[in-house]
Amino acid sequence: MANFNALITPIGENLSSQEILLQQLSSNIRITPTFIDAGGLAVASKLDASVNRSAIVANNLATTNSFLQTQDGVLQSATKIMDRMGQLKAMSEGIWGDNTGAFQAEFEILNSQLADLSNQQFNGVDLFSNSGGTLTAIGDESGFSTFTIDQADLENAVIDITSEANLADVTMADIEDSIQNIANLRAANGGQQSRVLASFDLMQTNNSNLNSALSTIIDVDLARTLTDFSLVSLKTEVGFKMLSEALTSSVTVDNLLLS
């Protein structure tokens, strides 16, 4: 059989190539097995880790923005309460005053609600802190870009109102100052939302680009691989036919020589 090595060796190589191409087609991964492109696999592994981290950071930023939007919604409610208190104060200073006690009763309810707003949470995390607390957000997959999110001090922003039990003891100046304090908190909140959204957009762009780079290295070029597989399959089939014919011819020659 040594005489047929020139035919057998290419058949073995083609069968090996067929197996590799079939693995690539079935897995949709070009670097299968790893010796196909060990260096590329190392780069792809690092890119894949970056893709996963960037996706998580993007999700965290989206959650952070939801936190800020919830906080702003509570501040907006506080503004409406303060506006209504201003109306109650104005009406109580009319010629009839608060002779029925209705304005005082509504003020007490609103004041209690205003105080409760400072205790609101977002999925177990305090939206507000009377000590000026902050939360840290990561801005990119490397972890180098970080910034803080304020747990706004709503309690102190409206302390001039919530510290008073009677509407008569509250002045219009107190109400106006409290409304301005809340407006300042909302302005800071809006600025932080802009920062978070900018980072979120950047992370989405980075994630898309990283995915594209990873795909270029790791994914199979389907058209090319199918073409290669068809070509190798044809070579294998032709090789087997040539070997079969060579074996048949060899037997025929041997028989003639023996006869």
N, C-alpha and C positions, 0 to 999 in steps of 0.2 A: 504493500500500500504506500510505501514511501515515494513511489513514482507519481502519486497523485496529490502530493502535498501542495503543489502549486494551485490546485483546484480546491482542496479542503480548507486551507488556511483562509482564503477570502470569504468562504461561506461562514466560517466561525466568526470572523470579524463582522460580517454583515448581520448575523444573528444577534451578536452583542449590541450592535448599533440599533437594531430593531427593538430590542428590549429596553434600551435607554430611551429611545424616542417614544415608545409606548407608555413608559412611566411618566414622561413629561406631558404627554397628551392627557393621560388619565388624571394627573394631579394639577395640571395647568401651572406647573412650576418648572422653570427652565433649568435651574441648578439642581437637577436630580439625575444621578447621585451627586454628592457634594464635590467630588474631584473635577466635575465639569468646569467649575469656576469658583475655586475656594476663596480667592480674593474678593470676588463679587459677592459671595455669600456673607463674608465678614462685614462688608459695607451695608448689605441689605439688612443684616441683623440689627445693626446700629440704627439704620433708618426706620426699621419696623418699631423699635423701642421708642424712637422719637415720635412716630405717628401715634402710637398708643398714648404716650404722655400728653401730646398736644390735644388729642380728643378729650382726655379727662380734664385738662386745664380749661378747654372751651366749655365743657359742661359745668365746671365749677364757676366760671365767669357768668354763665347764664343764670345759675342759681344765685350768685351774688347780686346780679341785677334784679332778680325777683325779690330778694331781700330789700333792696333799696326802693323798689316800686311799692312794696308793701308798707315800708316806712313812710314813704311820701303819701300813700293813701291815708294813713293814720294822721299825719300832719294836716292833710287837707280836711279831715273830719274835725280836727282841733280848731282849724280856722273857721269852719262853719259854726262850731259851738261858740267861739268868741264873737262872731258876727251877731249871732242870736242874743248873746249876753249884752252886746252893745245896744241892740234894739230894746231889750228889756229895761236897761238902764235909762235909755231915752224916754221910754213910755212911763217909767216910774217917776220921772221928774216933771210929768205933766200936771195940770191943775188938780186932777183927782189923786195924784200920787199912786200909791199901791194900796188903796183902801180895802181891796178884797183879799189881799195877800197872795194873789195868783202869780204875780211877777216873782215874788220871793220864792214861792213853791217851785216854779219852773227853774229859777236860778239854782236852787239847791240840787235839783236833779241833774242839770247841765254841769254843775260844778263837780258833782260826784263822777259823772261820766268823763269829764276832762281829766280828773285825777287818775281814773282807771286806764286811760289811754297810755299813760307812761309805763304801764306794766305789760303792754302787748308784746307778743313773741312771734317769731317766724320759725316754725318747726323746732321749737324748744330753745331758740336763741333770742335773747333780749333785743328788741328793736331799739330800745332807749336805755340810757344809763345816766344817772345823776352825777356820776364821777367822770364823765367824758370818756367813756370806754371806746376802744377801737377794735376792729377785726382786720386781720391781715389777709390780703388776696394775692395770689400768684398770677403774674401777667404773661408768662411764657413757659414753654415746656422745659427750659433749662433751669428755671427757678431763680434766675438772677434778677428778674424784674418783679418787684413786689410793691404793693401800695396798701394804704390803710383805708378802711371804711368806717365812718363814724357811727357809733351808737348815740344818736343825738340826745342832748340833755333837754328833753321836753319838760321835765318836772320843773326845772329852774326857769324855763322860758315863760311859764304861766304861773309862777309862784305867787305873784302879786294878786292873782285871782283866786287860786285854790286855797290860799291862806286865809281868805275872808269867808266868814259864814253867812254874812248878810249882804244883800245886794246894795243896801244903802251905804255900806262902807267901801264899796268899789267905786273908783272914779273913772271917768271917760279916759283920762290919761293912762290909767292902769290898763284898760282894755286895749287902747291903741298901742301901747308899748308891747303888750303880750302878742298882739297880732303881728307887729313888726318882728318880734323875736321868732315867731313861728315862720314868718316869711324868710328870715335869714337862714333858718334850719332847712327850709325847702330849697333855697338857692344852693346851699352846700350839698344837699342831696342830689340836686340836678347836675351839679358839676361832677360829682362822683359817678353818677350814672353814665355821663359822657365818657369818663375815663374807662369805665368797665366795658362799655360798648365798643370803644376804640380797640381795646385789648382783645375783645371777643372777635371782632372782625379780622384783626391781625392773625389770631390763632386759627381761624377758619381758613384764611389764605395760606398760612404756613402748612396746615394739615393737608390741604389740597395739593400743594407743591411737593410735600414730602411723599404723599401717596403716589404722585405721578413719577417721582424719581425711583421709588421702591418698585413700582410696576415695571419700569423700564429695565431694571436689573433682574427681577425675579420672575416676571410673568412670561409665559410661553408666547412666541410669535406663532399663532395658530396656523396661519397660511403656510409659512415657511416650514414649520415642523411637519405638517401633513404632507407637504411636497417631498421633504427629505424621507419621511417614513415610506411613502409610495415608491420612491426611487430605490431605497435600500431593500424593500420587499421584492421589487422587480429583480434587482441584482441577485438576491438570495435565490429566487425561483430559477433564474437563468443558470446560476452556479450549480444548483442541484441537477438541473437537466444536463448540463455539460458533464458533470461528474458521472451521472447515470450512463450517458452515451459513451464516455471514456471507459467505464467499467465493462460495458457490453462489448465494445470494440476489443478490449484487452482479452476478454474471454474468448472471443471469436478467433483472434490471432493465436492464442495459446492452443486452441483446439486444432487449428490448421497445422501448427507446428508439430503437434503430437500425432497427427494422422499420417 
